[in-house]
Amino acid sequence: MKEKNKISIIGAGTIGTAMGNILSENGSGEVLLVSIEESVVRSVNEQHINARYFPGYHLHNGLRATADASQLHGSSVIFLAIPSVSMLDYLGSIRINIPENAVLVNLAKGFGCGESTVVDCLKMNFNNPVCTLKGPSFAKEIINRIPTGFTLGHPGKEFASRVSSLFKGSTIYLDLTDDIQGVEILSILKNIYAIVLGIVDAQFNSPNLRFLILTRAFREMMNIMLYFGGREETLYKYCGYGDFTLTALNDLSRNRTLGLLIGKGFFTEHVSHELVLEGKTAAIIFYEKFTREAPVDKRFPIIGELYKVLTQKYDIAKFVSAVLEMDEP
């Protein structure tokens, strides 16, 4: 019999709801969704559906929701399923309600405060143990019980065990690493290079070219991850090759879709301001960080070319030829 835990998930969007439902069905403990959306809280508690994000899908009867952050008290594990750009502000506003010994598990992908990853930002602001959970995972498939892989980046075996035990017997499969930095950096990079693959496919839709660029992009991802202190072995976990190829090659990916729009010539200044996607923001942050330290274009040429696309007047018809003519580092 599983040890009963109190598990809280901050954020009742698609990924938060899907993970909450899986954990509740799995009998992992008392599972609570914490949301600022009152309508979502009501629909989960009164109708056992999330009318906004999964309309018509019946959720497990044991899954509850609340808008009251004080109900986080007693949680042994807290999953963070809100956008990275708003995570620190929100958690700071409810700090008093976060148990000091609760493991925080970051599900968000992106930078958390300036040029720091979400996990680094959490470590700077909270004393809690922090894990990260990343992998090739569309929420719709998770909630429909399709087997799905995640990499759990953890600060020690005790915390890895506390989190991984929650998923034992479920349709979520984990691989483990203590390379938290590598997991976090890869989860940001895969969105950047998904935009690149979208541009390429919009213009050519060629298997040969697609996998040529995919291979170069994967190598560049590795070089950047190593630059930030990640380990090469992390590339071959779910958070690396799996998450990158899912995001880069599947049209359900928002960042790939942005690339398709760019490649077809629909990327206007208006679209640029309206689509605040992780990959676009991350490409600009990475490029500007690298530029302060050394020339980017020789070390990470693909991200350098994408930066031009996102920030300058650019003839997108020349993008692929520009990438192909690059000397690889």
N, C-alpha and C positions, 0 to 999 in steps of 0.2 A: 504494500500500500504506500502511495506517495505521501511524503510529509506535507501537511497542509501549510501553505504560505498565503500571505496577502500580497498580491501582485497588482501594482497600479500601472496604468499606461496613460501618460500625459499626451493628449491629442487623440481625438476620435474621428480622424479622417479615414482615408482608405486603409493605410498600412496599420494604423493604431487599432482600428476596428477588426481588421483581419487577424492580427496577432492576438488580440484579446479574445476573439471567438475561438481560435485554435486552442489557446491555453485553457479557456473555460471548458471546452469540449473534452480536453485531455485530462480534466480533473486535477490540474496542477495546483489548485488552491482557489481562494476567493479572488476574483479578477474584477478590477474596477477601472472603467474609462473615466478620465478626468478631462472635461471639455469646457471651453468658454461659450460654446454654442448651446443655448438653452433648448432650442428646438430639437437638436440631436439628442440631448439628455432625455427629453420627454419621450421621443420616439423609441429610444432604446429601452427605457424603463417601462413604458406603458404598452408598447406594441411589439417589443422584441425585434425591432428592425432599426436600421440607421437610414431614415428616410432620405437624407441628403446624399449620402455616399454609396449606400447599397440598397436602394429602394426595392422592396419586394423580397429581399433575402431575409429569411427568418434566422435570427441569431439565437445562440444557446440561451436557454432560460436563466442560467446562472450568471450571465454577464450583466453587470450593472453599470450605470453611468451617473456622474455627478458633476455639478458645476462648483462644488464646494471643495476647495483645495485642502481644507483641514482634514478631509477624509483620507489624505495620504498617510496620516499617522498610523503606525503599525506595519507599514509596507516593508517587506524584506528586499524586494526588487522593484525598481521603478524604470519602466521603459520610456524613452523620450522620443515621441513621434510627432514633433512639431517642427516647422521650418527652422533651419539653422540660423537664419537672419534674425529671428525673434526669440530664439531659445533662451539666451542669457538674460534678456530683459524680463521675460516671463518668470523664469525660475527665481530670479532675484526678488521679484514681487511676492513670491510665495515661499521664500526661503524658510520662514519659521515653521512651515508645515512639512518640510522634508526631513525624515528621520536621519540622524547622523550616521547610522550604520547601514542604511539602505544602499544596495548596489545600484548605481545609475547606469543604464544601458542605452547608449546613443544609437538611434536608428536614422538620424538625419544625415544628409550628405551635403557637405559644403563647408565653407569657412564659418567660424562661430563668432569671432571678434577680431576684426582687422584681417591680418594674414595668418592667424592661428587656427588650427583645426578645432572642431567642436570639443573634442576630448581635452585638448590642451586648455581651452577656455574653462571647461568645467573644473579641471584640476586647479586652475588658478583661483577659482572663486568658491569652490566647495571642498570640504575635507572627505567627502564620500569616496569609496572605491568606484572607479569608472571603467566600464567595459564599452566595447563597440560591437555592433552586429550588422554585418553587411554581406550582401550576396545577390545573385541573379533572381530577383523576386518581384513579380507583379502582384499587387495586392489581390486582384480579382482571382488569380490562380490559387493564392494562399487560402482565401476564404472558401474556395471550392475544393479544398483538401487535395490539391495537386502536390505531390512531393516536391519540396523546395529546399535548396541548400543555402546556408549562411555560414560565414566565418565569424566566430566569436573571438575578438581580440580582448585579452584579459590581462590584469596586472598580477595574477597569481593563481595557483591551482584551486585554492579555497573558493575564490570568486567565480572561477570558471565552472566549478562543480555546482555552485549555488544556482547559476543561470542555466547551465546545460541540463540539469536534472528536470527543469520545468518542461522541457520538450521531449523527454524520453517517452517513447510510445506514440508520439504525434507524427504528422506528415512533414515536420520540420527536421532537417538533418544538418548537423553542425560539424564543421572542422574547427580546430582550435589553434591559436597562436598567441604568444605574448608580444608579438610585433604589432602593437596597437598603432604606432605611427604609420607603418606600411599599410595597414588596413584602411586607416582614415585617408591617407593621401591617395590611394587607389580609388576610393569611393568618390573623390573629387575629380580625379583625372579622367575617369571613364566617361563622365558627362562631356568633357571638353572634346575628346576624340570621337564621341558619338556624333557631335556636330560635323566634324570633318568627314566621317563616313557618309553622313546624310548628304553633304554637298557633292561628294564623289558619285554617289548613286543617283542623285537627281540629274546629273549631267550625262552619265554614261550607262548606268545599270549593267555593268560588265563584271561577271564573276572574276575574270583574271585581274582586272584593275582593282576591284574591291578588295581582294585578298592580298594584293601587293601593298596597297595603302594600309590595310589592317595590320599587316606584319610590321611595317615601318612604325605605325602608331604604337603598337604594342612594345616595340623596342624603345621608343622614346618615353613611353610611360615608365618602363623599367628604369631608364636612366634618371628620370626625375624622382622617382620613388627612392632610389639609392642615394640621390643627392640630399634628400631630406632624412636619411638615416633608416629607411625601411630595409628589409632583407629580401633578396631575390626570391627565396623560396615562397614568399607570400604571394607572388604573382600567380602561383599555380594552385592556390586555394580558391574557394568559391568567390571570395571578394575580388579576385584578380581576373584571370582569364574568363571565368564564367560570367561575372557581372559586366565586364567590359563588352564581351561579344553579345550578350543579351541586349545591352543598351545601344550598342552601335549598329546592330543588324535587325532589330525588331521595330516595326512601325508603331508599336504602342509606346515607344520611348519618346518623351517630350523633347529631349535634346536632339535626338536623331531627326525628329520632325522639324525642329528649327533649322537643322542643316539642309533638309529637303527644300524648305521654303527659300533659304538663301541660295541654294543651287539653282532653283527655278527662277530666281530674280525677283522674289517677292519680299526681300528684306529691305524695307524702307526705314527711314528715321522713326516714323510712327510705330512700326512693328518693333523696332529695337527698344523703344521705351516701354511698350506694352508687355513684351515678353521678357520678364525678369526671371530667366531660367538659370539653374545652377551652373551649367557649362559655360554660358556666356560670361557670367560674373567671374567665375573661377579663372577662365582664360586670361581675362584682363588683369586680375590680381597676380597670377603667376608671372605673366610677362613683365609687369611693372616691377615686381620683386626681383626677378632675375636681372633685369636691365640695370638696376642699381648696383649689382654685384659684378657683372661681366656681360659682354655681348651675348645676346640670346640666340640670334639666328644661326650661329655656328654649332651651338650645343644642342638646342631644341628647335630645329627649323620649322617643324609643322606648327607648333604652337605660336611661333613667330609670325608665320604667314596667316594663321587664323586671326591673330590680333589685328593685323591690317584690315582683314575683312570686316571685323566687328567695330572698328574705330575710325576707319578712313574711307574716302571714296575709292572704290575698288572695282575693277572689271572682273566679275566673278567667273567669266568664261576662261580666264587665264589661271584660275586657282590650281587646277589639277596639273597643268604643265609646269607651273611654278614649283609645286611639291615634287614632281618627278625629276626636275632638274637639280634638286638640292643634293649636296654632298652629305651623306649620312655621317654623323660623328662616330 
